Amino acid sequence: MFKLNVNGKVHQVDVETDMPLLWVLRDHIGLPGTKYGCGIAVCGACTVHVDGAAVRSCSVPVSAVVGKKVLTIEGLGQGGLHKLQASWIAQQVPQCGYCQSGMLMAAAALLKEKPRPTDADIDQAMTNLCRCGTYARVRAAIHAAADIADTATGVKRSAS
């Protein structure tokens, strides 16, 4: 039996120690926004935050997140759209949409670490795969979300 803090709520799950966090989130807690893509931590569709860091939940055993804070796509915009979600819509990023929850979670971790990322920062951080090839729009949406933050704080940033 494990107690997990997911999106600010405590969930108790009775699962095997080595069950991947992905399946606990989807099948035992009922949060289907985190997607299964490859199962080997390559594609990024399953990206969530564990204590603020982007991780591939298909390769993290549930036992590794006990006592840590897990944030999923369902928790990203609690209380309204997150600035990245608004930017994703404005930039018309999704096509099929399957990878987008993982993309958003990776982008949110990037902006937390680097509020005004350069193109190189984005390219290095965004290793998620998108079969539709929306990478240019993902980059534009991340820059737009950084601009939203800049407008709110009054900080000016130089072009990347």
C-alpha positions, 0 to 999 in steps of 0.5 A: 500500500502506497500513499502518493501526493498527486496534484495536491491530493493524497491517494492510497494505492495497493499496487506492486512496488515496481509498477510504473507510475504511469499505470498507477496514475491512469489505472488506479488513480483515474488520471488518463491525461498522462499517455503511454507512448513507448514504455521505454522512456524515449518518447515523452508522452508520459512526462509528469513532474516529480518534485518539480522535475520532468520525468518519464512516468513509464520508467519510474516505479511507484515506490520511487515517488512515495513522499514526493509531489507528483504533478500531472497534466490534470493538475497543471492548470488547476484554477484555470488554464496554465500560461502554457496551455493558453499559449498552446491554444493560441499557437495552434500547437496540437494536431493529433494531440496525443503527445501534447500532455507530455510536451506541456509538462516538459515545457512547464519544467523548462520554464520553471528552470529557465523563465526566458529560454533561448531556442537552444534551451528549448531544443535541449529540454524538449526531447519529447517526440511528436509524430505530427511534427509540431516542433516549430509551433511548440517552440513558438508557444514556449516563447509566447508563454515566456512573454506572458510571464514577462508581461505579468512581471514587467521583465523585458527579454531579448529575442532568442 
